[in-house]
Amino acid sequence: MAILKFVFAIFISFIPGLLGIMISPIASGKNTWYGGINHSVLTPSGWVFSAVWTVLYFLIGIALFLIMQKQGIAHRRDITMAYVLFAVNLILNTAWSFVFFGLHSPEYAMFTLMALIIVAIFMARAFFKVNPTAFWLVLPYIIWLMFALYLNGVIIYLN
């Protein structure tokens, strides 16, 4: 049963990435808009983004699995809050890709990303209450989101 929970947690965590790939310039081969805008000199190449997001989604999946393993009435409220924040995180993560790459709107994507960072911080906090290891697994994701906020902001500034 634990292996099924693990596979489920990993799969759920990759949903924003899978949906985001469908509208990203890399997947569609239509790099005209994204390739035509100015970027930060710190913008990694596409393969770096793919590798980092793969690791981050996997870490988030492990964190979710650790939350799923926790049981008991004493933690029920904390677990419910962790699940709710995780779900909101998934929605905002997916929305950022759609707003940025789909709508070509770095400005609105910036607001989406700020909301995502806030939710991710609250999610990490909720995870900590249930399982401190889950918090540490989510921390690199929050750091990467802050780097993404910088990259998004530079795109707005330069364009």
Secondary structure, 3 states (H helix, E strand, C coil): CHHHHHHHHHHHHHHHHHHHHHHCHHHHCCCHHHHHCCCCCCCCCHHHHHHHHHHHHHHHHHHHHHHHHCCCHHHHHHHHHHHHHHHHHHHHHHHHHHHHHHCCCHHHHHHHHHHHHHHHHHHHHHHHHHCHHHHHHHHHHHHHHHHHHHHHHHHHHHC
